[in-house]
Amino acid sequence: MMKRISRVGLALLSMVMMYTLLSDSSTSFAAKEPTIAKPLLILTVRSSLNATSYSTLKINSPDLVRALSRPKKEKLNDASLLPDLQISLLLGQEGVQLRMERSGNLWNEATREHYLLPQVTVNRLRNYAAALRNSHYGRLTRWDDAKNIVNRKSMFSVTDLETGLTFKVQRRAGSSHADVQPLTKEDTAIMKQIYNGRWSWKRKPIIVHSSQGRLAASMNGMPHGGDGIPDNDFSGHFCIHFQDSTSHKSNTPDPAHQLMIHKAAGNLRSYLDAASPDILAESFIEAMYQQDEELLSQVWVDAPKDKLAGFIRELQSLTSIRIRKPSKKSGQADQENNQVTDDRLLAEIKLPVAINVPGKPERNSTYTFRITRESPQLPWRIVDVRS
C-alpha cells in the first residue's frame, strides 16, 4: 500500500468532481478531464473476485484512451498483475477488459497480450490506480497507535471490505487488541449478515472509520467473553486486530488476522513477499481454514495446477482446520524438525494440524512445506506441500 501519493495523484484527487456511495456498495469517482461521450476508461478496484463492494474511477480522456487503443503488443502467457485492479476500455460499442501489471503496463487476458505503453501513459495510469486504491482501502496502523485512536469506550463504524456492509460498535476493553461490541440490535443483525447468518471465528478484512481516517483491520465473528451493552442481541464481545496486535493467549501476532489486515490495507502481496517460511506455511493453513481459494493461490504462487486443485477440493469439504499447539517438549522437537539451510535459500516446515469434516471424528495430520528462494534478497516461495 502506498504511504504517499505522488503530486500527480494528489492533483487527481483535487480534481475529483463526485464521490457517491451507490446502492451496490460501489464508490464512483469522475476525473475532471475534457468530457466526451465516448470512448471511456473505467478503473475498478475490489479486494477479491467475489467481493460485492468495489470502487470505480471513470476517466474521460481522449489522449489516454488513444494511447491505450493503439498500443504496441507482444504475446505473453502470464503477467505479474495487481490482483485487485481491472480496467475497462470502451470504444464505441466495443469493450476491452484489461489488467494492470505491477510495472504499470497492461495485459489483455483474453488475447494473452502485453501492452507496451509510453512511460508518460504508464505514469498516468499508475497515479490513477494509486488514488483509487488509496480511497478503497484502509491505512495500515500499528496497534500501539490504533489503541489510542479507537480508545476504550469510543464508538466508531466498521465496514466489511468484501460486502460493504457497515455497522457501529463500541470498544469495551482489550490490551493487546480491541474487544468491541455492536451498539444495537440492528448493528448485530448487520454483523451477522456479514457472516451469512452464523457466528464464526473466521477472520474478515474490515475498515475502521476513525477520527484519523480509514484504518485497515481484521475482525472475527464469534461472541465470547465479557458483555457490557444490554439489549443488543450480542452476548459477549468480538475482537478487532490491527497491525502487530496479538491475542489474549499469545505474544505473537495472529497469522490469520495479519493476513486480513494487510488485505484491508491493499498490500497483501507485499506482506506475503516479505513473509518468513514459518509465516508462509501458517498462512497456507489459514487460507484453508478460511476456505478461500483465491487467498490460497496468493499464498502458494505458481502452484502446480493439479496440486492446487487437490487442496481446493480438500478445503471445500472442511468444517475446520487448525494448527495444533504442541506441548513444550514436542514443540522443541518440532522446532528442530523445521530446518532452514545455512545459506538461507531452502526451508522445510512441518505443521501439525487438526482437521474436521462433517460426520467424521477429528483427524490429526502433518503438513510439510518445502519453501525456497533464489537469493537472500528475493521473496520466499512455496514449491511443494505434502499432507
N, C-alpha and C positions, 0 to 999 in steps of 0.2 A: 504494500500500500504506500503510495507516495505521501511523504510527510508534508511536502510543499508543492504547490502547483506553480509552474513557470509563469512569468509575466504574461505570456500569451494566453495561458489557461485562465489567469485572473481576469484578463481583458474579456475573454469569452463569457465568464460568469457575470461581469458587469454589464454585458450586452444582452443578458437573458431577458426576454420580454414576458414570459409567462411561466408560472410554476403552479400546476394544478394537480391535486390528488384525485385520480379517476376512480370510478366505481369498481374497477377490476384491480385496484391497488397499484396501478402503474403511475409513474410520475412523468409528466411531459414537459420538455423544455423546447423553446423555439429560439434559435440563434438569430440575432438581428443582422441579417445579411441581405443583399439585394433579393427581393421577393419575386419569384416566378411561380407559375402554377406547377410546372414540371420541367425538368427532372427534379428528383428529390433524393436526399441521402438521409437514412434513418439509422441511428446507433441505438442498440438495445443492450442493457446490462441486466442479467438475472443471476442469482447466486448458484443456481443449479438448473439442469434441464427441466426438472419438474416444478420449479418454483412458479407460483402464480402471481407473485409480486415482482415487478420489474420497473426499470426506469428507462425512458426514451429521450433521445435528443434528435430533433428534426432540423436539418440543415438545408436551406435554400441557397445554394452557392453554385452558379453556373461553371466557374472556373475549376472548382474542386470536382464537381461531377464530370466535367470534361476530362480531367486528368485520370479519373477512375474508369471512364468508359472506353478509353483508348490506350491501355497500358501495354508495356512490354510484358510478355508472358513466357514462362518456361514450365515444363512439366515437372511435377513434384509429387511423389506418392504420399508424403506426410509433411507436417509442419509443426513448429513449436508455437502453439497458439495461446492467446489469452482465453481460457476456457469459458469465461462468463460473458464475453462480448460478441455480439452478432451485428452485421452491417447489411442493410437492405439498400440496394441501388435501384431506384425506379426510373426507367427510361421509357416514357410514353406508357404503353400498355404492358410493357415487359418489366420483369423484376429479376434481379440477380442477387442471390444470397452469398455473402462473403464473410470470412472470419479474419480477425486481425492477428498477425503474428507478433511475437514479442519484440521483433525488430521494428514494428510499425508498418511493415508491408502487409499485403493482403493475400488471402488464399481462397480460391474457389473450390470448395469441397466437391461439388458436382462434377467439375471437369478435371479435378486434380491439378490445377494450375496455380503457379506462384506469380503474383503481380509485382513486377519491379517498378517502383514508383520513384519520381524525383524526390530528393531529400526534403524540399520545401513542402511537398504534399504529405510525406511521412510525418514531418514535424507537426503539421496542422492536425492530422488525424490523431496523433498521439496526445496532443493537447486537448482536443475534444473528448477523447476517451478518458483521459485523466480527470477532467472536470466532471464528466458524467459518473464515473466510478466513485469519485470523492463524494458526490451528492447521494449516492445509493447506499454506501457502506458506512460503518461507524469508525471512530478513531481508536486505534489500539492504545489502551490505557493500563498502566501497571496498577496492581491492587493498592500499593502504598499511596497512589494518587486518587484512585477511584473511591477508596473508603472515605475520603474527605469531601468528595464531590457529591456522592449519594450517602450522606452520613445517617446515623441512626435516627429513626423516626421521620426521616424525609420521605416525601411522596413523589413518585415520578411515573412516567409511562414507559411501557415495554412493547416493542414491536417485533413480532416473529418475522425474520428475514424471508422465509420461504412463502408465507401466505399473505404477509402484510397486515395481519390482524393485530390490533393494539388494545392493551388493557392497562389499568392503573394498579399500582402496588405501593406498599409501604415497607421500607426496610425496618425490621424489628430488632435484629441482633446480628451476630456473626463477627468474629475477629479475624478470620483468615479468608473469608468470602462474605457475601451479603445474604443473610437469612431474611426473606421477604414474604409478604402475604398479599393476595389480591384484596383490594379495598372493599368491594361489594359483591353481592351475588352475581350481578351482571358481569363483573370483571372475571369472576371464577368461571362463569359459563363460557366466556370468550377463550380463556386459557384452556379449558377442557376441549373446546372445539379445535384448537391448535393441535391437541393430542388425539384427535379423531375420537373423542368421547371416552377415552380410557386413560387414566393416570399412568405414567410411565417414568422410569428412571432415565430414559434416553435423553441425550442432550440435544438442544436446538440452538442454532445461532440466532442471536437477538440484537436489537439496537436499544440501548438505554437512552432515553431522552432526558438530558440534564440541563442545568443552568449553563454548563460549559460545552454544550453541543451534543452530538450523537456519539455515543460510546459503544464500541464493539464488546459484546459479552456473550455468555452462554448460560442457559438455564436447564434444569431438569424439571420434570413434570410430575413429581410424586409428593403429596402431602406427607409430612413426617415431623416429629419433634414437637416443640412448644407452639402453643397457639396464643393469639393476643388480640385478634379482631373478631368480635362476635358477629353472628348473623351474616357471614359472607360465604357460607356453604363450603368452607375450606378448613378442614380440621388439621391444623399444624401450619408449617411453613414450607417453602421450597427454596432452592439455592440458586443464586446468580454468581457466576465466577467471571473474573477479569484476568488480564494477562498476569501470569505468575501467582495467582491466588491458589490456595490449597484447600483440601477438605479437612474435616474435623480430626480425622484419624491419621493424617499423613503430613509429612514436612515437605513433600514434593508435589508440584502441580499435577492435577488430574489430566491424563493424556486426552481423554475424550472431550473434556471441557476446553482444553487448549486448542484442539482441532476446530471446534465450533467457534471459539473466539476469533481465531485467525480467519476462518471463513467469513465471519461477520465483519471483519476488517478488510476483506477482499484481498488478502495476501496469503492464502493457504498454500499456494505453490512455493512462495519464498520460505514459508515456515518448514515445509517438508524438505526443501532443498538444503536447509541448514540443520536438519534433524540428525541426531546420532543414530547408530544402528539400533540401540535399545528403543528409542522413541519411534523409529520406523516400524519395528516389529510390534510394539504396543498399539500403534495407530492402525496397523492392519487388523488386529483383533477387534479394536473399537469399531472400525468400519464394518466388520462382520456383524457385530452386535447391533449397530445402527441399521443393519440390513440396507446399506447404502451402496449400490453397485457403482455409482459414479465416483463416490469417495474412495472405494476400494481400488478402482483403476487409477486414481490420482496417487494413492499411496504406493501402488506397485506399477510404476511407469514401465511401459514396454513389456508388460507381462505376456507370455505366450498365450494365444487366444484359447487354446484348449484347457490350459491350466486355470486361467481366469474364469472360464465358463464353468469349470468344476466347482470352484469356490463360490461362484454366484449361485449355482444350484444349491449348494450347502447352506448359504446364508438365507435363502428363501424358505428353507424348511425349519429354521431355528426358532425356538422361543427365546433363548438367550445363549450367549457365550461370554464367559468372563475369565480373566486371568486369575488362577488360584494363587492366593497369597501363601508362600511357603513358610514352614517353621524356620526358626533361627538357624538350626543345624542344616536343614535341607536347602535353605536359602543360600548359605555359604557354598554348598556344593553346586547349586545352580550357577552362582557367580563364576565358579571355576570352570563350569562347562561352557559358559558364554565367552568364546575366545575371539580376540582381536589380534591379528598378526603384528609383528614388530614394526613393519613398515606402514601399518595402519591403512592397508588397502583392502583387507579382507576380514569379515567378521561372521561368526556363526552364533546365532542367538536361539536359545531354546526356551520356550514359554509354556509352562503347564497351564492347561485351561480346563474349565468345567463346561460341558455342553448340554443344553436341554432342548429336546424336541418334543412335540405333542405326543402324549400317550406312551412315553418311554421313560425309564428312570434316568437320572443324571449320569452322564458318561464323562470320565476323565480322559484327557488326551494330552499330547505334547505337540506343539507346532515348532518346527525347526526352520529357521530362516538363514539363507545364505545371502550376505549383503556385501557388495564390493563398491569400490570407486577407482577411477583410473589414475588419480593423483590426489595428494592431500588437499589440493586446492579445489577439487571438484566434489559435487554432492555424492552422498552415499545412495546406492540404488539396490533394491531387492532384485536378485536374479533367480531365486528359487525359494519355494515354500513347500514343506512336506508336513503332512499331518497324520 
